[in-house]
Amino acid sequence: MSLQEKINSLDSFKDTLGENLIGLEKEGLRVSEDGSIAQTPHPKSFGSALTHPKITTDFSEALVEIVTQPTTGAKNAIGELSKINHYVNNHLPPTERFWPASMPCILRGKTNIPIAYYGESNLGQMKTVYRRGLANRYGSVMQAIAGIHFNYSFSLDFWSSYQKTLAPTSKLDSTRFISQHYMGLTRNILRFGWIITYLFGASATVCKSFMQDYHEHDLEEFDDNTLYLPYATSLRMGDIGYQNTQEDKKGIKANYNSLRQYIYSLRAAMQSNCEDFEAIGIKKNGEYLQLNTNILQIANEYYSSVRPKPIINGNDRPLNALLNSGVGYVELRSLDVNPLMKDGIDTEQIEFLEAFMLYCLLEDSPAISSSEINEIDINANLVAHRGREPGIKLKQNSKELKLNSWGEVILSNINDCSALLSKSHKTSVNKISARINNPDLTPSAQMLNEMKIEEKGFFEYTDQFSHKYQKLYKDTKISDGYFSELEKLKILSTEKQHEIESDKKISFDQFLEEYFSSDS
């Protein structure tokens, strides 16, 4: 069945697409007055980073992560993100503000990137040791990069109608059917995901302090304090960003061709010892340096632009939950934080991403061969480093194709899919699609052009937005009770952490042994 035939078939139940759920995870560094990473603990005014469902930390104690609950519609998702942004800006220590970009602020060396602390419970210690392992394996500097994750799930009503209409003879139960098609969606995100980096990349420049440990790189000097690439879209998504290098060396890479293959490929990496990581050791002077010496400490260590995710219930392990309950949603991880927007993302972008997800679901999605995964990796790096270069060509089925020519085809298909969502989605897709033949409209180009006109380097240019947005949030009047839910969550999360810490019945060594034995 062709893409257009599938679109026509969905028309009769397109209303179920309005029930699809959107969740956002946005990271941002807390910075001190001089623009360096804050050395202070996670503010108590936010609640517990271990147990708060909406305000936590990522790698660093200073890298705050805001998590919105799944909701319908781009406006609702942005509304909640903006409210939590508002809250954290109003509850920061008085000498701190948030850094509004993916690439970090001034770095004073890797020892000044404090690893996140989650208390003394076994679970809290595990989260900290995992991050200590990341620092020892890959370095702390690249872990200070921030991003936005876009979580998306199609409604159960949609899936029911989809299976009856497009696969009436399928003998799969609903869980297996849904997982199978989510995996097809993830493969297409890998194939076509370069277009997300091109359209929304917002990190063509970086502070020189970020690159001080890189002895070899191809970045050019923008000014005394800034490095860049003239046609880059997202250095974050390029080869200076967070990469897993051991998987390629050992021949272990996530396999998206089925859910079972995906699970087994990650488990293989979690169960395969790595000599480089063995050299680090597990403990030094009684302190854990990493959780283990395997290629992956845990499944989340595997970096990819997309992940199939389960709905976690209780103490389920992620891979066990995927195997037993199937895919619950898909996490797109390739979005830069856009400094030109107060929340790093806007409604228009979210509506485009919804249409992109629908296209990736409906487009045919054959298995990915080893040669195609190589092309996918080449394309991703090319677009990250040189995506706006005139005449740039990508790889497709062993042939070279101009980026804008391929992009036009993809965007035309996304536009056709957007008609199933709403007029607003179609308008958003049309507006953003103009960037494919006019690179100057992309965030990366806009920022670079402004930096040149204003004669400002990365830090000075980005820092002005950190002050602007902090003032905007602090000056915005709010109604009584506007933050009441977040105030309750702060108290409840703190109480829950105390409860977890008081319930420590086994040693940390035994906790880890039981944890890993249950995820095999």
HELIX and SHEET records of a PDB file:
HELIX    1   1 LEU A    3  LEU A   10  1                                   8    
HELIX    2   2 ASP A   11  GLU A   19  5                                   9    
HELIX    3   3 LYS A   44  PHE A   46  5                                   3    
HELIX    4   4 ALA A   74  ASN A   90  1                                  17    
HELIX    5   5 LYS A  110  ASN A  112  5                                   3    
HELIX    6   6 ASN A  122  TYR A  138  1                                  17    
HELIX    7   7 VAL A  141  ALA A  144  5                                   4    
HELIX    8   8 LEU A  156  LEU A  166  1                                  11    
HELIX    9   9 SER A  174  PHE A  192  1                                  19    
HELIX   10  10 TRP A  194  PHE A  200  1                                   7    
HELIX   11  11 LYS A  208  MET A  211  5                                   4    
HELIX   12  12 LEU A  235  MET A  237  5                                   3    
HELIX   13  13 GLN A  246  LYS A  250  1                                   5    
HELIX   14  14 LEU A  259  MET A  270  1                                  12    
HELIX   15  15 GLU A  275  ILE A  280  1                                   6    
HELIX   16  16 ALA A  299  GLU A  301  5                                   3    
HELIX   17  17 PRO A  318  SER A  325  1                                   8    
HELIX   18  18 THR A  347  LEU A  362  1                                  16    
HELIX   19  19 SER A  370  ARG A  386  1                                  17    
HELIX   20  20 LEU A  403  SER A  418  1                                  16    
HELIX   21  21 LYS A  423  SER A  433  1                                  11    
HELIX   22  22 ALA A  434  ILE A  436  5                                   3    
HELIX   23  23 PRO A  439  LEU A  441  5                                   3    
HELIX   24  24 PRO A  443  GLU A  454  1                                  12    
HELIX   25  25 PHE A  458  ASP A  475  1                                  18    
HELIX   26  26 SER A  484  SER A  502  1                                  19    
HELIX   27  27 PHE A  508  SER A  517  1                                  10    
SHEET    1   A 4 ILE A  55  THR A  57  0                                        
SHEET    2   A 4 LEU A  63  VAL A  67 -1                                        
SHEET    3   A 4 LEU A  21  VAL A  31 -1                                        
SHEET    4   A 4 ARG A  97  PHE A  98 -1                                        
SHEET    1   B 6 ILE A  55  THR A  57  0                                        
SHEET    2   B 6 LEU A  63  VAL A  67 -1                                        
SHEET    3   B 6 LEU A  21  VAL A  31 -1                                        
SHEET    4   B 6 ILE A 148  SER A 153 -1                                        
SHEET    5   B 6 TYR A 329  LEU A 335 -1                                        
SHEET    6   B 6 VAL A 306  LYS A 309 -1                                        
SHEET    1   C 3 THR A 205  CYS A 207  0                                        
SHEET    2   C 3 THR A 226  TYR A 228 -1                                        
SHEET    3   C 3 GLU A 220  ASP A 223 -1                                        
SHEET    1   D 2 LYS A 283  LYS A 284  0                                        
SHEET    2   D 2 GLU A 287  TYR A 288 -1                                        
SHEET    1   E 2 LYS A 393  GLN A 396  0                                        
SHEET    2   E 2 LYS A 399  LYS A 402 -1                                        
END                                                                             
